[in-house]
Each structure stands twice: as C-alpha cells, then as structure tokens.
C-alpha cells in the first residue's frame, strides 16, 4: 500500500485564475531554500518599472512526501485555491531586493482587506464575518534575504460560514523595492480556508442510507468508480492556472481495505487516462476496468487481473467495452499523428485485434476554446460503439456496429450543433437515451415530461442507475444555499430528493463520481441539511 503522508488539505476541483498565467516549466523540489524557483527579471528604464512576466512568485509551503511517480504537488501564484485551517506558510521570491518594511505592511493591509481581486459585490455580512476571523490571526515574517520571504499565518481558528469569496489573498501590489520603486499589480494567492478534507461518501439509491466510506488525512481527487469498492483518484501535482491540463498522479483506492496504489502513465495531463488510456504500446489493462503504462516500476503492482496489450502505434484513446471482453482503441502511427486514425477492437481472450481495418477520418478532438487535445471519446452501449473525432471546427460522430463490424456516421434524433461536444449516455437496456443539453429520448421520440420541463438534461453530474430507468443528478439552489441529490424515474416521470446538502461556496462542492445498482458515490465535503 502506497500513501502520501502529511499532505495538506485541498479540495480538488476546477481551479479558477483571474490573472495572466506565466507558469515556468522548472519547478521547485522539497528543499525550497536550495532550489529557489525562477522569478523573471525586473528592469528599470527611464525611471519606470518594466515588468517581464512574473517579478514575484508566491508558493504555499507543504509538509509532504512526494508522489512515488509524479513528484511533489505545488501551489503557486497566481492561483485561487483551498487550503486547510491551521498554520499556513508561504514562501515569496522577488526578482530584486525589497524594502522589507514596505512589503510587510502591504501584505498586512491586503490580508485584512475584503477588497479581493476580481470579486465584487461581496455581501456586507460576509465581509464582517471574515474581518473578525482575520483580525485574530497573527502574521509572522522571516526574511532569508531581501529577495526571499517566509510568511506564516497563525491563530486562524475558524472558517467563515459564508464562503462565496476567498477568505484572504496574499498580495504585494504597492510594496516598494529597496530603491523605492512601487511594484505594479502583482500575481496574487487567493485562499479559501476549509476545515477538513474532501471525503468519499455513498448514498443508497432509495435515499435511506448515507455513509462516509473514506477517512483520508491527505488530499485526494476522486474522479470515477470501478465497482462498489474501487475508486479512481487523479491527484493534481500543480496548481498554477485555469483551464490548463495539469499533471496528475494516478491511484486506485479500495475503500474496503483502505489500500491506495499508484499507477504510472506517460500522458499525465489527462485526468481520465486511467479509464481512457492515452500513450505508447505496450500498455497494461486491469480487467476490473482501468489502464496504466507498462514500466519497470509498474511490474510490482501487476496482478492476475492484468493483461499486456501490444499493438503497433500510439494510442489516442482506449476504453473497455461494456462487457469488458474487448478494448476499443483509436490508434495513430505516432503521438504526433492525430489525423485519420485507425479503429482497433482488441479481444482480451484472443489477445489480438479482431475487427476489419477501419480508418476514422478527422482529427483528435480539441478541448472547446482551450486549444489542447483530449483523449478520443469512445462510448459503448453494448450494440454500437460511438467514437468522436473532429473536422476543423465540427465534430464527427462514428458508430461501429458490433454485429455488422462496420462503421457509419452517427445520426441524432434532433438537429445537432456539431461544433459543440454532444455528451450522451443510455440506460443499460438502451430503452432511454440522455443527450446532455438536448433532452431525454426513447429512440427517435423525445420524452415530453416533467424531466424535460425542469431541464434535467441540462444538469451536471448526470448518471444512470445500473440496470434501471433512474437518472441521478445534482440540483443547485443558490437562493437557499443548498445542493440537492435528485433521482428521476423516467418511466413514472417522477422526481425525488434523496439528500439535501449545505452549499458552502465553490470550493466546498460535492460531485457525483459514479452510480451502481445500489449506491450513488459522492466526493466532497458533505454537510447534510
């Protein structure tokens, strides 16, 4: 069993950044004093400050052991993130010598201020509560030299009840250099302070039972489930910017035995690479439903459930078939070959590709508006495999028939906007289809029901209950400051509230990560109201 010890708490959710990102490829190691991260030069020309990228870097200091494979997580400005209650330590690196008194006074003033960058219209009640908490805190300043500062925040003993904006930000804007030049607007570290760790929970499908099934003392980001005991974790190793593909360390967690095992991957910036493999061949497939790279280190974790998959080329996407008897792959000649890829259906029993050679015209899809590539999306309903490619700005949806072993262009029962990614799933018996944003269908027929009127198909975290006609989803009610776990019976056109949870701001969100026949699995800080 492999575990990171003494990790600080952070709720792993999408990170939002409102300043320009200037992340450097070089990263610090465990010893911050011996391995100072680079800060870009600041030059003076004609008595004016010229800023070249970041002239200050703020790093949250953690006592932790590195991931066995991925290294040490980093929290570096500019960033908005959650950190744990208790002593909080930051290391600040400046590009030139600073007026230390000016820096300390600026940090104190900005710490106490509720004028948080990029946050407006913060309620007066929230400001008052946060001011009371911050006035009790103690800020300790320790200078290594005039360019490096260690800042510790102590005596912060509670978290705010109102959490729509960060509690504080570390901001040195307005501080002076040793030569008297005032610093312009700087990258900031905005901190939501949370009381405890995100945990794993499960709720029975009938809503009668709620169980906490993890007691993590370290930060984990649960992304999906394999079965009623096995969870996939994708823990980010960096926190530097918004809408960026960050490197991850990947684990399989068994909550019955509390074993957490790390698995290697080449393409560690795809958070779902454990269940949709991207990388070189050969690679390893665990027949319970996940993949990992074949390396010398990974051999220690191999079990009787693991099989080696060896095909020619680079894998741009690979998933298990619905019955887990095949692996469905989209393959290029190399990592750089992203056009007109090959579809391969690999039989685990026969240990070979069993479908006729098929070319999928188009390219590996891009993330909408962000310009980076996703793994090729592959979805198997047991009769048809749907593969998503891209042609310029539009997506191409292919259907591969298991029975006929041929590939056709997919048709939808509505006028589809092909420039957008159409997310869809089906009940296990294929009677009902959910098209996210378009509605619930039964074949060509759109179901005109309560679910459609309430826009269930527009909700997030939508999952079918296994072997049933139930949809599970989360419903946010910002007016009442709650999140509801809902169950929709498609046959009966009835909705049921299974659980009502308190919403405590963006960084305390709860997410559905998977559903089985009996249980709905949630990740987050679950506070039942």
C-alpha positions as CSV (number, residue, x, y, z in Angstrom):
1,X,0.0,0.0,0.0
2,X,1.4,3.3,-1.1
3,X,0.3,6.5,0.7
4,X,1.4,10.1,0.7
5,X,1.8,11.3,4.3
6,X,1.2,14.6,5.9
7,X,-0.4,16.1,2.8
8,X,-2.1,19.4,3.4
9,X,-5.8,19.7,2.6
10,X,-7.2,21.0,-0.6
11,X,-10.5,20.3,-2.3
12,X,-9.6,19.1,-5.8
13,X,-12.0,21.0,-8.0
14,X,-11.6,23.1,-11.1
15,X,-9.2,25.9,-10.4
16,X,-10.1,29.4,-11.5
17,X,-7.5,32.1,-12.2
18,X,-8.2,35.6,-13.0
19,X,-4.7,36.9,-13.7
20,X,-2.4,36.0,-16.6
21,X,-0.6,32.7,-16.2
22,X,3.1,32.6,-16.6
23,X,3.9,29.2,-15.3
24,X,7.5,28.1,-15.8
25,X,8.4,24.6,-16.7
26,X,11.1,24.4,-14.0
27,X,9.7,23.5,-10.5
28,X,10.9,23.5,-7.0
29,X,11.9,20.4,-5.1
30,X,11.3,19.6,-1.4
31,X,14.0,21.9,-0.1
32,X,12.8,25.4,-1.0
33,X,16.0,27.1,0.2
34,X,18.3,25.1,-2.0
35,X,16.0,25.1,-5.1
36,X,14.5,28.6,-5.4
37,X,12.0,28.8,-8.3
38,X,12.9,31.2,-11.0
39,X,11.5,34.7,-11.0
40,X,11.6,36.8,-14.1
41,X,13.9,39.9,-14.2
42,X,12.5,43.3,-13.4
43,X,14.3,46.2,-15.1
44,X,14.1,49.9,-14.7
45,X,14.1,52.0,-17.9
46,X,13.8,55.8,-17.8
47,X,12.7,55.7,-14.1
48,X,9.7,53.5,-15.0
49,X,9.1,49.9,-13.9
50,X,9.2,47.4,-16.8
51,X,7.7,44.1,-15.9
52,X,8.8,41.0,-17.8
53,X,6.4,38.2,-16.8
54,X,6.3,37.5,-13.1
55,X,8.5,39.5,-10.8
56,X,7.2,37.8,-7.7
57,X,6.2,34.3,-7.0
58,X,4.2,33.1,-4.0
59,X,4.3,29.5,-3.1
60,X,2.3,27.7,-0.5
61,X,4.6,25.5,1.6
62,X,3.5,22.0,2.4
63,X,5.0,19.3,4.6
64,X,4.5,16.2,2.5
65,X,6.3,13.4,0.8
66,X,6.4,13.3,-3.0
67,X,4.2,11.0,-5.1
68,X,6.2,7.9,-5.8
69,X,5.9,8.5,-9.6
70,X,4.7,12.1,-10.1
71,X,6.7,14.2,-7.7
72,X,5.6,16.9,-5.3
73,X,2.3,18.9,-5.7
74,X,2.8,22.6,-5.9
75,X,0.5,25.6,-5.2
76,X,2.0,28.6,-7.0
77,X,0.6,32.1,-7.7
78,X,-1.3,33.3,-9.5
79,X,-3.9,31.0,-8.2
80,X,-7.2,30.7,-6.3
81,X,-7.5,27.6,-4.2
82,X,-8.5,25.9,-1.0
83,X,-6.1,25.3,1.9
84,X,-6.6,23.8,5.3
85,X,-7.4,25.5,8.6
86,X,-4.4,25.9,10.9
87,X,-0.9,27.3,10.4
88,X,-0.4,28.4,6.7
89,X,3.1,29.1,5.4
90,X,4.0,30.9,2.2
91,X,7.4,31.5,0.5
92,X,7.7,34.7,-1.5
93,X,10.5,35.1,-4.1
94,X,11.2,38.6,-5.5
95,X,13.2,39.5,-8.6
96,X,15.1,42.2,-6.8
97,X,15.9,43.4,-3.3
98,X,12.8,44.8,-1.5
99,X,12.1,47.4,1.2
100,X,11.1,44.7,3.8
101,X,9.0,47.0,6.0
102,X,7.0,48.2,3.0
103,X,6.4,44.6,1.9
104,X,5.2,43.5,5.4
105,X,2.9,46.5,5.7
106,X,1.4,45.9,2.3
107,X,0.8,42.2,2.9
108,X,-0.9,43.0,6.3
109,X,-3.1,45.7,4.7
110,X,-4.1,43.4,1.8
111,X,-4.7,40.5,4.1
112,X,-7.2,42.4,6.3
113,X,-8.9,43.9,3.3
114,X,-12.0,42.4,1.9
115,X,-11.4,44.0,-1.5
116,X,-10.4,40.7,-3.1
117,X,-9.1,41.0,-6.7
118,X,-11.8,40.2,-9.2
119,X,-14.5,39.8,-6.6
120,X,-17.2,42.5,-6.4
121,X,-20.4,42.9,-4.5
122,X,-19.3,40.7,-1.6
123,X,-22.1,40.8,1.0
124,X,-21.5,43.0,4.0
125,X,-22.4,40.2,6.3
126,X,-19.7,38.0,4.7
127,X,-17.1,40.9,4.9
128,X,-17.9,41.4,8.6
129,X,-17.5,37.7,9.4
130,X,-14.2,37.4,7.5
131,X,-12.8,40.6,9.1
132,X,-13.5,39.2,12.6
133,X,-11.6,35.9,11.7
134,X,-8.7,37.7,10.1
135,X,-8.2,40.2,12.9
136,X,-7.5,37.4,15.3
137,X,-4.8,35.9,13.1
138,X,-1.0,36.6,13.5
139,X,1.3,37.1,10.6
140,X,4.9,36.2,11.1
141,X,7.6,37.5,8.6
142,X,11.0,35.8,8.3
143,X,13.4,37.1,5.6
144,X,16.2,34.9,4.3
145,X,17.5,37.9,2.5
146,X,15.9,41.0,0.9
147,X,14.6,38.9,-2.0
148,X,13.1,35.9,-0.2
149,X,10.4,36.0,2.5
150,X,8.8,33.3,4.5
151,X,5.3,34.3,5.7
152,X,3.4,32.3,8.3
153,X,-0.3,32.9,9.2
154,X,-1.1,31.6,12.7
155,X,-4.0,31.7,15.2
156,X,-6.7,31.4,12.5
157,X,-9.0,29.1,14.4
158,X,-12.2,29.1,12.4
159,X,-13.5,29.1,8.8
160,X,-16.2,31.5,7.6
161,X,-19.7,30.2,7.3
162,X,-20.2,32.5,4.2
163,X,-17.7,31.4,1.6
164,X,-18.6,32.9,-1.8
165,X,-15.2,34.8,-2.0
166,X,-11.7,33.8,-0.7
167,X,-11.1,34.5,2.9
168,X,-7.9,36.4,2.1
169,X,-5.3,37.0,-0.6
170,X,-1.5,37.4,-0.4
171,X,-0.9,40.5,-2.5
172,X,2.3,42.6,-2.6
173,X,0.9,45.1,-5.1
174,X,2.0,48.6,-3.9
175,X,5.1,47.4,-2.0
176,X,8.4,49.2,-2.7
177,X,11.7,47.8,-3.8
178,X,14.8,48.8,-1.9
179,X,15.4,51.5,-4.5
180,X,12.0,53.0,-3.8
181,X,10.1,51.8,-6.9
182,X,6.5,50.9,-6.2
183,X,5.5,47.5,-7.5
184,X,2.7,47.4,-10.1
185,X,-0.2,44.9,-10.0
186,X,1.1,41.5,-8.9
187,X,0.0,37.9,-9.2
188,X,-1.8,37.0,-6.0
189,X,-2.5,33.9,-4.0
190,X,-6.2,33.8,-3.1
191,X,-7.1,31.4,-0.3
192,X,-10.3,29.7,0.6
193,X,-9.7,28.2,4.0
194,X,-11.6,24.9,4.7
195,X,-11.9,23.0,7.9
196,X,-11.4,19.4,6.8
197,X,-10.6,17.2,3.9
198,X,-12.8,16.2,1.0
199,X,-14.0,12.7,1.6
200,X,-15.8,9.9,-0.3
201,X,-19.5,9.2,0.5
202,X,-22.2,6.9,-0.8
203,X,-25.9,7.3,-0.7
204,X,-28.3,4.3,-1.2
205,X,-30.4,4.6,-4.4
206,X,-33.6,4.7,-2.2
207,X,-32.1,7.6,-0.2
208,X,-32.4,5.8,3.2
209,X,-28.7,5.4,3.9
210,X,-25.7,7.9,3.8
211,X,-22.3,6.5,4.6
212,X,-18.8,8.1,4.7
213,X,-16.5,5.5,3.2
214,X,-13.1,7.2,3.4
215,X,-11.3,8.9,6.3
216,X,-8.5,10.5,4.3
217,X,-5.9,12.5,6.1
218,X,-4.5,13.6,2.8
219,X,-5.9,15.3,-0.3
220,X,-7.5,13.1,-2.9
221,X,-9.4,13.9,-6.0
222,X,-11.8,11.0,-6.8
223,X,-12.8,11.0,-10.4
224,X,-14.7,7.8,-11.1
225,X,-15.7,4.4,-9.7
226,X,-14.9,0.9,-11.0
227,X,-17.2,-1.0,-8.7
228,X,-18.6,-0.9,-5.1
229,X,-15.2,-0.8,-3.6
230,X,-12.8,0.5,-6.1
231,X,-12.3,4.2,-6.8
232,X,-10.0,6.0,-9.3
233,X,-8.1,9.0,-8.0
234,X,-6.3,11.7,-10.1
235,X,-4.4,14.0,-7.8
236,X,-3.1,17.2,-9.4
237,X,0.6,17.8,-9.0
238,X,0.5,21.5,-9.8
239,X,-1.9,24.3,-9.2
240,X,-0.9,27.3,-11.3
241,X,-3.6,28.3,-13.8
242,X,-7.2,28.0,-15.1
243,X,-8.2,25.8,-18.0
244,X,-4.8,24.2,-18.2
245,X,-4.1,20.5,-18.4
246,X,-2.2,19.9,-15.2
247,X,0.0,16.8,-14.4
248,X,-1.5,14.3,-12.1
249,X,-0.6,11.3,-10.0
250,X,-3.0,8.4,-10.5
251,X,-4.2,5.9,-7.9
252,X,-6.6,3.1,-7.4
253,X,-8.2,3.3,-3.9
254,X,-10.0,0.3,-2.3
255,X,-12.1,1.8,0.5
256,X,-12.9,-1.6,2.0
257,X,-9.2,-2.3,2.6
258,X,-8.1,1.4,2.6
259,X,-5.3,0.5,0.1
260,X,-4.2,3.2,-2.2
261,X,-1.9,2.1,-5.1
262,X,-0.2,4.4,-7.5
263,X,0.0,3.6,-11.3
264,X,2.3,5.2,-13.9
265,X,1.2,7.0,-17.1
266,X,3.0,8.7,-19.9
267,X,0.3,11.3,-20.6
268,X,-0.3,12.5,-17.1
269,X,-2.2,15.7,-18.1
270,X,-5.3,13.8,-19.0
271,X,-7.3,13.4,-15.7
272,X,-9.3,10.4,-17.1
273,X,-6.3,8.5,-18.6
274,X,-6.9,5.6,-16.1
275,X,-10.2,4.8,-17.9
276,X,-9.5,6.2,-21.3
277,X,-5.8,5.4,-22.0
278,X,-3.5,7.6,-24.0
279,X,0.1,6.6,-24.5
280,X,2.5,4.2,-26.1
281,X,2.1,0.5,-26.6
282,X,2.6,-2.0,-25.0
283,X,0.5,-0.9,-22.0
284,X,-1.3,-2.7,-19.2
285,X,-5.1,-3.3,-18.8
286,X,-6.6,-4.4,-15.5
287,X,-9.7,-6.4,-16.2
288,X,-11.7,-4.7,-13.5
289,X,-11.7,-1.6,-15.7
290,X,-8.5,0.6,-15.7
291,X,-5.2,1.0,-17.6
292,X,-1.7,2.1,-16.8
293,X,1.7,2.4,-18.6
294,X,4.0,-0.6,-18.7
295,X,7.2,0.4,-16.9
296,X,9.8,-1.4,-14.9
297,X,8.3,0.2,-11.7
298,X,4.7,-0.8,-12.6
299,X,5.5,-4.5,-12.6
300,X,5.5,-4.5,-8.8
301,X,1.7,-3.8,-8.9
302,X,0.8,-6.4,-11.6
303,X,-1.9,-8.9,-10.6
304,X,-3.7,-11.8,-12.2
305,X,-6.3,-9.3,-13.5
306,X,-3.6,-7.5,-15.5
307,X,-3.0,-8.2,-19.2
308,X,-0.5,-6.7,-21.5
309,X,-1.9,-5.0,-24.7
310,X,0.6,-4.7,-27.5
311,X,-0.4,-3.1,-30.8
312,X,1.5,-1.0,-33.4
313,X,1.3,2.7,-32.9
314,X,0.4,5.4,-30.4
315,X,-2.9,5.1,-28.5
316,X,-5.0,8.3,-28.7
317,X,-7.9,6.7,-26.7
318,X,-8.7,3.2,-25.3
319,X,-11.6,2.1,-23.2
320,X,-13.1,-1.2,-22.1
321,X,-16.1,-2.5,-23.9
322,X,-19.3,-2.6,-21.9
323,X,-18.9,-6.3,-21.2
324,X,-15.2,-5.8,-20.5
325,X,-14.3,-8.5,-23.1
326,X,-12.7,-6.1,-25.5
327,X,-10.6,-3.0,-25.5
328,X,-11.6,-0.4,-28.1
329,X,-8.7,1.7,-29.3
330,X,-8.1,4.6,-31.6
331,X,-4.5,4.4,-32.9
332,X,-2.1,6.7,-34.8
333,X,1.4,5.9,-36.1
334,X,2.9,8.2,-33.5
335,X,1.9,10.7,-30.9
336,X,2.2,13.5,-33.5
337,X,-0.1,11.5,-35.9
338,X,-3.5,12.8,-34.9
339,X,-5.3,12.6,-38.3
340,X,-7.2,9.7,-39.9
341,X,-6.6,7.3,-37.1
342,X,-7.3,3.5,-37.0
343,X,-10.1,1.9,-35.0
344,X,-9.0,-1.3,-33.4
345,X,-11.2,-3.8,-31.4
346,X,-8.9,-5.9,-29.3
347,X,-10.1,-9.2,-27.9
348,X,-8.7,-9.8,-24.4
349,X,-9.4,-13.6,-24.7
350,X,-7.9,-14.0,-28.2
351,X,-5.1,-11.5,-27.5
352,X,-5.4,-9.8,-30.9
353,X,-7.3,-7.2,-32.9
354,X,-10.5,-8.8,-34.3
355,X,-12.2,-6.1,-36.4
356,X,-11.6,-5.3,-40.1
357,X,-9.1,-2.4,-40.6
358,X,-11.1,0.8,-40.2
359,X,-10.0,4.4,-40.7
360,X,-11.7,7.2,-38.9
361,X,-11.4,10.4,-40.9
362,X,-10.8,13.6,-38.9
363,X,-8.5,14.6,-36.0
364,X,-8.2,14.1,-32.3
365,X,-10.8,16.4,-30.7
366,X,-9.7,19.7,-29.1
367,X,-11.0,21.0,-25.8
368,X,-13.6,23.6,-26.6
369,X,-12.0,27.1,-26.7
370,X,-8.8,26.0,-24.9
371,X,-6.8,24.6,-27.8
372,X,-5.4,21.4,-26.2
373,X,-6.3,17.9,-27.2
374,X,-8.5,15.4,-25.3
375,X,-8.3,11.7,-25.4
376,X,-10.6,10.5,-28.2
377,X,-14.1,10.0,-26.7
378,X,-15.3,6.4,-27.0
379,X,-18.7,5.1,-25.7
380,X,-20.0,1.6,-25.9
381,X,-23.7,0.8,-25.3
382,X,-23.3,-2.9,-26.0
383,X,-24.6,-2.8,-29.6
384,X,-22.8,0.3,-31.0
385,X,-19.5,2.0,-30.2
386,X,-19.6,5.7,-30.7
387,X,-16.3,7.5,-31.4
388,X,-15.9,11.3,-31.6
389,X,-13.4,12.9,-34.0
390,X,-13.1,16.4,-35.2
391,X,-13.0,18.1,-38.6
392,X,-11.9,21.7,-38.4
393,X,-14.4,23.2,-36.0
394,X,-17.1,20.5,-36.2
395,X,-17.1,17.1,-34.5
396,X,-17.7,13.8,-36.4
397,X,-19.5,11.0,-34.6
398,X,-18.9,7.5,-35.8
399,X,-20.9,4.4,-34.9
400,X,-19.2,1.0,-35.0
401,X,-21.7,-1.9,-35.0
402,X,-20.7,-5.0,-33.0
403,X,-23.0,-7.2,-35.1
404,X,-22.0,-5.9,-38.6
405,X,-18.5,-4.9,-37.8
406,X,-18.8,-1.8,-39.9
407,X,-18.6,2.0,-39.2
408,X,-21.2,4.6,-40.2
409,X,-21.8,8.3,-39.3
410,X,-24.0,8.6,-36.3
411,X,-27.4,10.2,-36.6
412,X,-29.1,12.1,-33.8
413,X,-32.9,12.4,-33.2
414,X,-32.5,16.2,-33.2
415,X,-30.7,18.9,-35.1
416,X,-27.3,18.7,-33.5
417,X,-24.8,21.6,-33.1
418,X,-21.7,19.7,-34.3
419,X,-19.3,22.4,-33.2
420,X,-20.1,21.5,-29.6
421,X,-19.4,18.3,-27.8
422,X,-22.6,16.2,-27.6
423,X,-22.5,14.2,-24.4
424,X,-24.8,11.3,-24.3
425,X,-25.4,8.1,-22.4
426,X,-28.1,5.3,-22.2
427,X,-29.9,3.2,-19.7
428,X,-28.4,-0.3,-19.6
429,X,-31.3,-1.8,-21.6
430,X,-30.9,1.0,-24.2
431,X,-34.6,2.0,-23.8
432,X,-33.7,5.6,-23.0
433,X,-31.0,8.0,-24.2
434,X,-29.8,11.1,-22.4
435,X,-28.3,13.8,-24.6
436,X,-26.9,16.5,-22.3
437,X,-28.5,19.8,-23.1
438,X,-30.9,18.3,-25.7
439,X,-33.2,16.1,-23.7
440,X,-34.2,12.6,-22.8
441,X,-35.2,10.4,-25.7
442,X,-36.5,6.9,-26.4
443,X,-35.1,6.2,-29.8
444,X,-36.4,9.0,-32.1
445,X,-39.0,10.1,-29.7
446,X,-38.3,13.0,-27.2
447,X,-40.0,12.4,-23.9
448,X,-42.2,15.5,-23.2
449,X,-42.3,15.1,-19.5
450,X,-41.6,16.8,-16.2
451,X,-38.0,16.0,-16.5
452,X,-37.7,17.8,-19.8
453,X,-39.6,20.8,-18.5
454,X,-37.3,21.1,-15.5
455,X,-34.3,20.8,-17.8
456,X,-32.9,17.6,-16.1
457,X,-30.9,17.1,-19.3
458,X,-29.1,20.4,-18.6
459,X,-27.9,19.4,-15.1
460,X,-24.4,18.3,-14.3
461,X,-23.2,15.1,-12.8
462,X,-25.9,13.0,-14.6
463,X,-25.6,9.3,-14.2
464,X,-27.9,6.3,-14.9
465,X,-28.5,3.9,-12.1
466,X,-27.3,0.5,-13.3
467,X,-30.0,-1.8,-14.7
468,X,-32.7,0.8,-14.0
469,X,-34.5,3.7,-15.6
470,X,-33.4,6.1,-13.0
471,X,-31.3,9.2,-13.5
472,X,-29.2,10.7,-10.7
473,X,-28.1,14.3,-10.7
474,X,-27.3,17.3,-8.6
475,X,-29.5,20.3,-8.4
476,X,-28.1,23.6,-7.2
477,X,-30.3,26.1,-5.4
478,X,-28.2,29.2,-4.8
479,X,-31.2,31.1,-3.3
480,X,-31.4,28.6,-0.5
481,X,-27.7,27.9,-0.5
482,X,-28.2,24.1,-0.8
483,X,-27.4,21.3,-3.3
484,X,-29.9,18.5,-3.7
485,X,-29.1,15.0,-4.8
486,X,-32.0,14.1,-7.0
487,X,-33.4,10.9,-8.5
488,X,-35.6,11.0,-11.6
489,X,-37.7,8.0,-12.6
490,X,-38.0,8.2,-16.3
491,X,-40.8,5.5,-16.5
492,X,-43.0,7.2,-13.9
493,X,-42.0,10.8,-14.7
494,X,-41.3,11.4,-11.0
495,X,-38.5,13.2,-9.2
496,X,-37.4,12.5,-5.7
497,X,-35.0,14.4,-3.4
498,X,-32.6,11.9,-1.9
499,X,-30.4,14.3,0.1
500,X,-30.2,18.0,0.7
501,X,-26.7,19.3,1.4
502,X,-25.4,22.7,2.5
503,X,-23.5,24.7,-0.1
504,X,-20.6,26.5,1.3
505,X,-19.1,28.3,-1.7
506,X,-17.4,27.0,-4.8
507,X,-14.6,25.2,-3.1
508,X,-16.9,23.1,-1.0
509,X,-18.8,21.5,-3.8
510,X,-19.9,17.9,-3.9
511,X,-19.7,15.8,-7.0
512,X,-21.3,12.6,-8.1
513,X,-18.5,10.3,-9.4
514,X,-20.4,7.2,-10.2
515,X,-23.5,5.1,-9.6
516,X,-24.0,1.3,-9.2
517,X,-27.3,-0.6,-8.8
518,X,-27.4,0.1,-5.0
519,X,-25.2,3.1,-4.4
520,X,-24.6,6.7,-5.5
521,X,-21.0,7.8,-4.9
522,X,-20.1,11.4,-4.0
523,X,-16.8,13.2,-3.5
524,X,-16.5,16.4,-1.4
525,X,-17.4,17.9,1.9
526,X,-20.9,16.5,2.5
527,X,-22.8,18.6,5.1
528,X,-26.4,17.3,5.3
529,X,-29.0,19.9,6.0
